[in-house]
Amino acid sequence: MTRGSPDRRRRWRRRPLTSARRPGIAAAEALVPLIALVAAAVLLALAGCSGAGVTTTTTARVPAVGTTTPATIPLSTTVPDPNTIPSAGDGPDTAPPVSPGQTETPVSSPDQHLFPVQQGGKHGAIDRSGTLVVPIVFERLFDFVDGVAPAERVGADGNMVAGLIDRTGAWVGEPKFEDIQGFHEGLAPAAVLTKDKDTNVLWGYIDTTGAWVIPPRFADASPFAYGLAAVQAVLAKDGSDKYGYIDTTGAWVIKPRWDYEDAFQGGMIASVQIGNRIGFIDQTGAVLVKPIYNGAQAFSEGLAAVRVRVDSKTEIYGYIDTKAHQVIKPQYFDAQPFSSGLGLVIFLGKGSGFIDRSGANVLGRWFEQAQPFSGGLAAVFERDAQGKGAWGYIDPRGATVIPPQFDGAGQFHEGLAVAGYSTNVPVGSGLDEVRLGYLNDRGTWTIEPRFASAEPFEDGLAWVRQGDREGYVDITGTWVYSQPYVRSGKGNE
């Protein structure tokens, strides 16, 4: 992945424009648990789950906790010395380890009540009534802020053009940019072509009028968070092209010295990279932990899961706090963000469990599979005395709130969770393998299972598919907007 590639940008597809979560969610988000119960073809339909994954800037999702059974990890392994920088080896995840935009609080609030739609790989937007207000012609489209949104589309000459559009889809000024990203804190990274043989494009920052606030002079640029943005210096004579941080005037606050840097979280801590190892710095640039980690997740409730390699085949997870102090020693095969005061982990030989900040399994039991808490409940997979397994929901004390009964169950969003059943049709038959609906936190269906795919509610609408129809429904299950669904493999995904 090249620096500044689209994989690292905050693109959206079929997401409400007010969403801060990563876009591009596939069918039946938060239903990866169905993996354990249906064939591999169903996996593809459900692969977009956010159930247990950490939201990063790649378009892939992390599988739900408990869906794999790797080899046993020896518990006598040694954690690397924080004062030693290992040589570059197998590196961190392909995506930046800590996702910009996951914990930041934008100064500029996105405009309300526009919802993205997609057909044939093109993007547009509807309003809450279901009226198409932005035509479905754009290759990329970002959140609207102050009435405008960064967008890209193919121009009359066949070349890609980028610029700002208004809420009707009309260009605001000339689409003069080579590339563009979304607005954060009132500014959007934008790029222009150069004639320099060593630098194809230069990045700067524009405001919502399209005017340059920080002229293009960087090899790469990331969105602002808490008044700072990670940028890459143009290749120097000595061959260096390191990353540092600038403020909203374009002045260097932290001089370039890292191979890669990510956004500050909570304005306090950011991940940095040397070679293939990740460390952490504070907002002054002081090193909190030298780069020793193979991966790091976003902070949640003051903790972040970090990954270390203990041998050529083994990696384990622990947790650090916002001062980069080790709070829970690396020991888990997988670890997910804290929610409701609990972190979901996999401990090999035991299963999936919920730990507190001391690392104690507070529920006193392990589950075959589980998902993080959301809306005060967590989906867990349990088996009865006859060995039949199903998904239900527990509260933070471990008490069963919704008895196990589902083939798949997702996280709660706006008081509702996607859940459903396998239809047991033959794999590859072309028929829908699942029936999904929406539950409230009492286990009552607010929308009975009838969808082949279903995404979480956001701002009162949810994207679903039923038969050859896909679009948005409201909380009563009434269609607000729909369009044909193409099953040929060249459809609307």
Helices and strands as residue ranges (DSSP letters): G 6-8, G 32-36, H 40-46, E 114-119, E 122-127, E 132-138, E 140-141, E 149-154, E 160-165, E 179-180, E 188-193, E 201-206, E 212-218, E 220-221, E 229-232, E 243-246, E 252-258, E 260-261, E 269-274, E 277-282, E 287-293, E 295-296, E 303-309, E 315-321, E 326-332, E 334-339, E 342-347, E 351-355, E 369-370, E 378-383, E 389-394, E 400-406, E 408-413, E 416-422, E 434-439, E 445-451, E 453-454, E 462-466, E 469-473, E 479-484
